[in-house]
Amino acid sequence: MLTIASLKKGQRAIIKDFSVDVVPLKLLEMGCLPGNEVTLVQLAPFHDPLYLNINGSHLAIRKETAAQIEIELID
C-alpha cells in the first residue's frame, strides 16, 4: 500500500482512501480528499513534517498522518 509518506520529492499522486478517524478535520477542509492530486514539495530536515501541494493548497502534515493516507502514483 502506497501512502503520502512514501512519496519522493516532486512525485505526484491521487489520494485514494483514508480513515476519517485518523485525518484531522482541518486537512479535510483544506482539500485532502479522495480524488485530489497531491505533490510532495519538500521534506523537513528530519523528514517530518512533509510539505505538500494538494490541489493548489500548500500544507505541511506530520509523517504519522501522511502514512495513513493511501495514494495512487501518477506517471
MODELLER restraints for C-alpha pairs under 7 A, 6 or more apart:
rsr = mdl.restraints
at = mdl.atoms
rsr.add(forms.Gaussian(group=physical.xy_distance, feature=features.Distance(at['CA:1:A'], at['CA:70:A']), mean=6.85, stdev=0.5))
rsr.add(forms.Gaussian(group=physical.xy_distance, feature=features.Distance(at['CA:2:A'], at['CA:70:A']), mean=5.79, stdev=0.5))
rsr.add(forms.Gaussian(group=physical.xy_distance, feature=features.Distance(at['CA:2:A'], at['CA:71:A']), mean=5.66, stdev=0.5))
rsr.add(forms.Gaussian(group=physical.xy_distance, feature=features.Distance(at['CA:2:A'], at['CA:72:A']), mean=6.87, stdev=0.5))
rsr.add(forms.Gaussian(group=physical.xy_distance, feature=features.Distance(at['CA:3:A'], at['CA:66:A']), mean=6.64, stdev=0.5))
rsr.add(forms.Gaussian(group=physical.xy_distance, feature=features.Distance(at['CA:3:A'], at['CA:67:A']), mean=5.36, stdev=0.5))
rsr.add(forms.Gaussian(group=physical.xy_distance, feature=features.Distance(at['CA:3:A'], at['CA:68:A']), mean=6.64, stdev=0.5))
rsr.add(forms.Gaussian(group=physical.xy_distance, feature=features.Distance(at['CA:3:A'], at['CA:69:A']), mean=5.35, stdev=0.5))
rsr.add(forms.Gaussian(group=physical.xy_distance, feature=features.Distance(at['CA:3:A'], at['CA:70:A']), mean=4.40, stdev=0.5))
rsr.add(forms.Gaussian(group=physical.xy_distance, feature=features.Distance(at['CA:3:A'], at['CA:71:A']), mean=5.23, stdev=0.5))
rsr.add(forms.Gaussian(group=physical.xy_distance, feature=features.Distance(at['CA:4:A'], at['CA:66:A']), mean=5.03, stdev=0.5))
rsr.add(forms.Gaussian(group=physical.xy_distance, feature=features.Distance(at['CA:4:A'], at['CA:67:A']), mean=6.05, stdev=0.5))
rsr.add(forms.Gaussian(group=physical.xy_distance, feature=features.Distance(at['CA:4:A'], at['CA:69:A']), mean=6.01, stdev=0.5))
rsr.add(forms.Gaussian(group=physical.xy_distance, feature=features.Distance(at['CA:4:A'], at['CA:70:A']), mean=6.69, stdev=0.5))
rsr.add(forms.Gaussian(group=physical.xy_distance, feature=features.Distance(at['CA:4:A'], at['CA:71:A']), mean=6.40, stdev=0.5))
rsr.add(forms.Gaussian(group=physical.xy_distance, feature=features.Distance(at['CA:5:A'], at['CA:63:A']), mean=5.76, stdev=0.5))
rsr.add(forms.Gaussian(group=physical.xy_distance, feature=features.Distance(at['CA:5:A'], at['CA:66:A']), mean=4.94, stdev=0.5))
rsr.add(forms.Gaussian(group=physical.xy_distance, feature=features.Distance(at['CA:5:A'], at['CA:67:A']), mean=4.90, stdev=0.5))
rsr.add(forms.Gaussian(group=physical.xy_distance, feature=features.Distance(at['CA:7:A'], at['CA:40:A']), mean=6.48, stdev=0.5))
rsr.add(forms.Gaussian(group=physical.xy_distance, feature=features.Distance(at['CA:8:A'], at['CA:40:A']), mean=6.63, stdev=0.5))
rsr.add(forms.Gaussian(group=physical.xy_distance, feature=features.Distance(at['CA:9:A'], at['CA:40:A']), mean=5.16, stdev=0.5))
rsr.add(forms.Gaussian(group=physical.xy_distance, feature=features.Distance(at['CA:9:A'], at['CA:41:A']), mean=5.88, stdev=0.5))
rsr.add(forms.Gaussian(group=physical.xy_distance, feature=features.Distance(at['CA:9:A'], at['CA:42:A']), mean=5.99, stdev=0.5))
rsr.add(forms.Gaussian(group=physical.xy_distance, feature=features.Distance(at['CA:10:A'], at['CA:39:A']), mean=6.20, stdev=0.5))
rsr.add(forms.Gaussian(group=physical.xy_distance, feature=features.Distance(at['CA:10:A'], at['CA:40:A']), mean=5.40, stdev=0.5))
rsr.add(forms.Gaussian(group=physical.xy_distance, feature=features.Distance(at['CA:10:A'], at['CA:41:A']), mean=5.87, stdev=0.5))
rsr.add(forms.Gaussian(group=physical.xy_distance, feature=features.Distance(at['CA:11:A'], at['CA:39:A']), mean=5.68, stdev=0.5))
rsr.add(forms.Gaussian(group=physical.xy_distance, feature=features.Distance(at['CA:11:A'], at['CA:40:A']), mean=5.96, stdev=0.5))
rsr.add(forms.Gaussian(group=physical.xy_distance, feature=features.Distance(at['CA:12:A'], at['CA:37:A']), mean=6.97, stdev=0.5))
rsr.add(forms.Gaussian(group=physical.xy_distance, feature=features.Distance(at['CA:12:A'], at['CA:38:A']), mean=5.71, stdev=0.5))
rsr.add(forms.Gaussian(group=physical.xy_distance, feature=features.Distance(at['CA:12:A'], at['CA:39:A']), mean=4.44, stdev=0.5))
rsr.add(forms.Gaussian(group=physical.xy_distance, feature=features.Distance(at['CA:12:A'], at['CA:40:A']), mean=6.91, stdev=0.5))
rsr.add(forms.Gaussian(group=physical.xy_distance, feature=features.Distance(at['CA:12:A'], at['CA:73:A']), mean=6.14, stdev=0.5))
rsr.add(forms.Gaussian(group=physical.xy_distance, feature=features.Distance(at['CA:12:A'], at['CA:74:A']), mean=5.59, stdev=0.5))
rsr.add(forms.Gaussian(group=physical.xy_distance, feature=features.Distance(at['CA:13:A'], at['CA:37:A']), mean=5.68, stdev=0.5))
rsr.add(forms.Gaussian(group=physical.xy_distance, feature=features.Distance(at['CA:13:A'], at['CA:38:A']), mean=5.35, stdev=0.5))
rsr.add(forms.Gaussian(group=physical.xy_distance, feature=features.Distance(at['CA:13:A'], at['CA:39:A']), mean=6.50, stdev=0.5))
rsr.add(forms.Gaussian(group=physical.xy_distance, feature=features.Distance(at['CA:13:A'], at['CA:71:A']), mean=6.07, stdev=0.5))
rsr.add(forms.Gaussian(group=physical.xy_distance, feature=features.Distance(at['CA:13:A'], at['CA:72:A']), mean=5.35, stdev=0.5))
rsr.add(forms.Gaussian(group=physical.xy_distance, feature=features.Distance(at['CA:13:A'], at['CA:73:A']), mean=4.14, stdev=0.5))
rsr.add(forms.Gaussian(group=physical.xy_distance, feature=features.Distance(at['CA:13:A'], at['CA:74:A']), mean=4.95, stdev=0.5))
rsr.add(forms.Gaussian(group=physical.xy_distance, feature=features.Distance(at['CA:14:A'], at['CA:35:A']), mean=5.76, stdev=0.5))
rsr.add(forms.Gaussian(group=physical.xy_distance, feature=features.Distance(at['CA:14:A'], at['CA:36:A']), mean=5.61, stdev=0.5))
rsr.add(forms.Gaussian(group=physical.xy_distance, feature=features.Distance(at['CA:14:A'], at['CA:37:A']), mean=4.53, stdev=0.5))
rsr.add(forms.Gaussian(group=physical.xy_distance, feature=features.Distance(at['CA:14:A'], at['CA:38:A']), mean=6.06, stdev=0.5))
rsr.add(forms.Gaussian(group=physical.xy_distance, feature=features.Distance(at['CA:14:A'], at['CA:71:A']), mean=5.47, stdev=0.5))
rsr.add(forms.Gaussian(group=physical.xy_distance, feature=features.Distance(at['CA:14:A'], at['CA:72:A']), mean=5.23, stdev=0.5))
rsr.add(forms.Gaussian(group=physical.xy_distance, feature=features.Distance(at['CA:14:A'], at['CA:73:A']), mean=6.39, stdev=0.5))
rsr.add(forms.Gaussian(group=physical.xy_distance, feature=features.Distance(at['CA:14:A'], at['CA:74:A']), mean=6.97, stdev=0.5))
rsr.add(forms.Gaussian(group=physical.xy_distance, feature=features.Distance(at['CA:15:A'], at['CA:33:A']), mean=6.64, stdev=0.5))
rsr.add(forms.Gaussian(group=physical.xy_distance, feature=features.Distance(at['CA:15:A'], at['CA:34:A']), mean=4.75, stdev=0.5))
rsr.add(forms.Gaussian(group=physical.xy_distance, feature=features.Distance(at['CA:15:A'], at['CA:35:A']), mean=5.36, stdev=0.5))
rsr.add(forms.Gaussian(group=physical.xy_distance, feature=features.Distance(at['CA:15:A'], at['CA:36:A']), mean=5.65, stdev=0.5))
rsr.add(forms.Gaussian(group=physical.xy_distance, feature=features.Distance(at['CA:15:A'], at['CA:37:A']), mean=6.37, stdev=0.5))
rsr.add(forms.Gaussian(group=physical.xy_distance, feature=features.Distance(at['CA:15:A'], at['CA:38:A']), mean=6.96, stdev=0.5))
rsr.add(forms.Gaussian(group=physical.xy_distance, feature=features.Distance(at['CA:15:A'], at['CA:70:A']), mean=6.14, stdev=0.5))
rsr.add(forms.Gaussian(group=physical.xy_distance, feature=features.Distance(at['CA:15:A'], at['CA:71:A']), mean=4.46, stdev=0.5))
rsr.add(forms.Gaussian(group=physical.xy_distance, feature=features.Distance(at['CA:15:A'], at['CA:72:A']), mean=6.54, stdev=0.5))
rsr.add(forms.Gaussian(group=physical.xy_distance, feature=features.Distance(at['CA:16:A'], at['CA:34:A']), mean=4.97, stdev=0.5))
rsr.add(forms.Gaussian(group=physical.xy_distance, feature=features.Distance(at['CA:16:A'], at['CA:35:A']), mean=6.20, stdev=0.5))
rsr.add(forms.Gaussian(group=physical.xy_distance, feature=features.Distance(at['CA:16:A'], at['CA:70:A']), mean=5.45, stdev=0.5))
rsr.add(forms.Gaussian(group=physical.xy_distance, feature=features.Distance(at['CA:16:A'], at['CA:71:A']), mean=4.93, stdev=0.5))
rsr.add(forms.Gaussian(group=physical.xy_distance, feature=features.Distance(at['CA:16:A'], at['CA:72:A']), mean=6.48, stdev=0.5))
rsr.add(forms.Gaussian(group=physical.xy_distance, feature=features.Distance(at['CA:17:A'], at['CA:34:A']), mean=5.75, stdev=0.5))
rsr.add(forms.Gaussian(group=physical.xy_distance, feature=features.Distance(at['CA:17:A'], at['CA:69:A']), mean=6.20, stdev=0.5))
rsr.add(forms.Gaussian(group=physical.xy_distance, feature=features.Distance(at['CA:17:A'], at['CA:70:A']), mean=5.14, stdev=0.5))
rsr.add(forms.Gaussian(group=physical.xy_distance, feature=features.Distance(at['CA:18:A'], at['CA:68:A']), mean=6.16, stdev=0.5))
rsr.add(forms.Gaussian(group=physical.xy_distance, feature=features.Distance(at['CA:18:A'], at['CA:69:A']), mean=4.80, stdev=0.5))
rsr.add(forms.Gaussian(group=physical.xy_distance, feature=features.Distance(at['CA:18:A'], at['CA:70:A']), mean=5.95, stdev=0.5))
rsr.add(forms.Gaussian(group=physical.xy_distance, feature=features.Distance(at['CA:22:A'], at['CA:65:A']), mean=6.93, stdev=0.5))
rsr.add(forms.Gaussian(group=physical.xy_distance, feature=features.Distance(at['CA:23:A'], at['CA:65:A']), mean=6.51, stdev=0.5))
rsr.add(forms.Gaussian(group=physical.xy_distance, feature=features.Distance(at['CA:31:A'], at['CA:54:A']), mean=6.54, stdev=0.5))
rsr.add(forms.Gaussian(group=physical.xy_distance, feature=features.Distance(at['CA:31:A'], at['CA:55:A']), mean=6.95, stdev=0.5))
rsr.add(forms.Gaussian(group=physical.xy_distance, feature=features.Distance(at['CA:32:A'], at['CA:54:A']), mean=6.60, stdev=0.5))
rsr.add(forms.Gaussian(group=physical.xy_distance, feature=features.Distance(at['CA:36:A'], at['CA:54:A']), mean=6.86, stdev=0.5))
rsr.add(forms.Gaussian(group=physical.xy_distance, feature=features.Distance(at['CA:36:A'], at['CA:55:A']), mean=6.27, stdev=0.5))
rsr.add(forms.Gaussian(group=physical.xy_distance, feature=features.Distance(at['CA:37:A'], at['CA:54:A']), mean=5.76, stdev=0.5))
rsr.add(forms.Gaussian(group=physical.xy_distance, feature=features.Distance(at['CA:37:A'], at['CA:55:A']), mean=5.66, stdev=0.5))
rsr.add(forms.Gaussian(group=physical.xy_distance, feature=features.Distance(at['CA:38:A'], at['CA:52:A']), mean=6.69, stdev=0.5))
rsr.add(forms.Gaussian(group=physical.xy_distance, feature=features.Distance(at['CA:38:A'], at['CA:53:A']), mean=5.64, stdev=0.5))
rsr.add(forms.Gaussian(group=physical.xy_distance, feature=features.Distance(at['CA:38:A'], at['CA:54:A']), mean=4.47, stdev=0.5))
rsr.add(forms.Gaussian(group=physical.xy_distance, feature=features.Distance(at['CA:38:A'], at['CA:55:A']), mean=6.65, stdev=0.5))
rsr.add(forms.Gaussian(group=physical.xy_distance, feature=features.Distance(at['CA:39:A'], at['CA:52:A']), mean=5.66, stdev=0.5))
rsr.add(forms.Gaussian(group=physical.xy_distance, feature=features.Distance(at['CA:39:A'], at['CA:53:A']), mean=5.15, stdev=0.5))
rsr.add(forms.Gaussian(group=physical.xy_distance, feature=features.Distance(at['CA:39:A'], at['CA:54:A']), mean=6.57, stdev=0.5))
rsr.add(forms.Gaussian(group=physical.xy_distance, feature=features.Distance(at['CA:40:A'], at['CA:51:A']), mean=6.28, stdev=0.5))
rsr.add(forms.Gaussian(group=physical.xy_distance, feature=features.Distance(at['CA:40:A'], at['CA:52:A']), mean=4.76, stdev=0.5))
rsr.add(forms.Gaussian(group=physical.xy_distance, feature=features.Distance(at['CA:40:A'], at['CA:53:A']), mean=6.55, stdev=0.5))
rsr.add(forms.Gaussian(group=physical.xy_distance, feature=features.Distance(at['CA:41:A'], at['CA:51:A']), mean=5.56, stdev=0.5))
rsr.add(forms.Gaussian(group=physical.xy_distance, feature=features.Distance(at['CA:41:A'], at['CA:52:A']), mean=5.26, stdev=0.5))
rsr.add(forms.Gaussian(group=physical.xy_distance, feature=features.Distance(at['CA:41:A'], at['CA:53:A']), mean=6.52, stdev=0.5))
rsr.add(forms.Gaussian(group=physical.xy_distance, feature=features.Distance(at['CA:42:A'], at['CA:50:A']), mean=6.40, stdev=0.5))
rsr.add(forms.Gaussian(group=physical.xy_distance, feature=features.Distance(at['CA:42:A'], at['CA:51:A']), mean=5.08, stdev=0.5))
rsr.add(forms.Gaussian(group=physical.xy_distance, feature=features.Distance(at['CA:43:A'], at['CA:49:A']), mean=6.67, stdev=0.5))
rsr.add(forms.Gaussian(group=physical.xy_distance, feature=features.Distance(at['CA:43:A'], at['CA:50:A']), mean=5.00, stdev=0.5))
rsr.add(forms.Gaussian(group=physical.xy_distance, feature=features.Distance(at['CA:43:A'], at['CA:51:A']), mean=6.02, stdev=0.5))
rsr.add(forms.Gaussian(group=physical.xy_distance, feature=features.Distance(at['CA:44:A'], at['CA:50:A']), mean=6.40, stdev=0.5))
rsr.add(forms.Gaussian(group=physical.xy_distance, feature=features.Distance(at['CA:48:A'], at['CA:62:A']), mean=5.84, stdev=0.5))
rsr.add(forms.Gaussian(group=physical.xy_distance, feature=features.Distance(at['CA:48:A'], at['CA:63:A']), mean=5.52, stdev=0.5))
rsr.add(forms.Gaussian(group=physical.xy_distance, feature=features.Distance(at['CA:49:A'], at['CA:60:A']), mean=5.99, stdev=0.5))
rsr.add(forms.Gaussian(group=physical.xy_distance, feature=features.Distance(at['CA:49:A'], at['CA:61:A']), mean=5.34, stdev=0.5))
rsr.add(forms.Gaussian(group=physical.xy_distance, feature=features.Distance(at['CA:49:A'], at['CA:62:A']), mean=4.43, stdev=0.5))
rsr.add(forms.Gaussian(group=physical.xy_distance, feature=features.Distance(at['CA:49:A'], at['CA:63:A']), mean=5.69, stdev=0.5))
rsr.add(forms.Gaussian(group=physical.xy_distance, feature=features.Distance(at['CA:50:A'], at['CA:60:A']), mean=5.32, stdev=0.5))
rsr.add(forms.Gaussian(group=physical.xy_distance, feature=features.Distance(at['CA:50:A'], at['CA:61:A']), mean=5.45, stdev=0.5))
rsr.add(forms.Gaussian(group=physical.xy_distance, feature=features.Distance(at['CA:50:A'], at['CA:62:A']), mean=6.27, stdev=0.5))
rsr.add(forms.Gaussian(group=physical.xy_distance, feature=features.Distance(at['CA:50:A'], at['CA:63:A']), mean=6.41, stdev=0.5))
rsr.add(forms.Gaussian(group=physical.xy_distance, feature=features.Distance(at['CA:51:A'], at['CA:59:A']), mean=5.76, stdev=0.5))
rsr.add(forms.Gaussian(group=physical.xy_distance, feature=features.Distance(at['CA:51:A'], at['CA:60:A']), mean=4.31, stdev=0.5))
rsr.add(forms.Gaussian(group=physical.xy_distance, feature=features.Distance(at['CA:51:A'], at['CA:61:A']), mean=6.73, stdev=0.5))
rsr.add(forms.Gaussian(group=physical.xy_distance, feature=features.Distance(at['CA:52:A'], at['CA:58:A']), mean=5.63, stdev=0.5))
rsr.add(forms.Gaussian(group=physical.xy_distance, feature=features.Distance(at['CA:52:A'], at['CA:59:A']), mean=5.35, stdev=0.5))
rsr.add(forms.Gaussian(group=physical.xy_distance, feature=features.Distance(at['CA:52:A'], at['CA:60:A']), mean=5.95, stdev=0.5))
rsr.add(forms.Gaussian(group=physical.xy_distance, feature=features.Distance(at['CA:53:A'], at['CA:59:A']), mean=6.47, stdev=0.5))
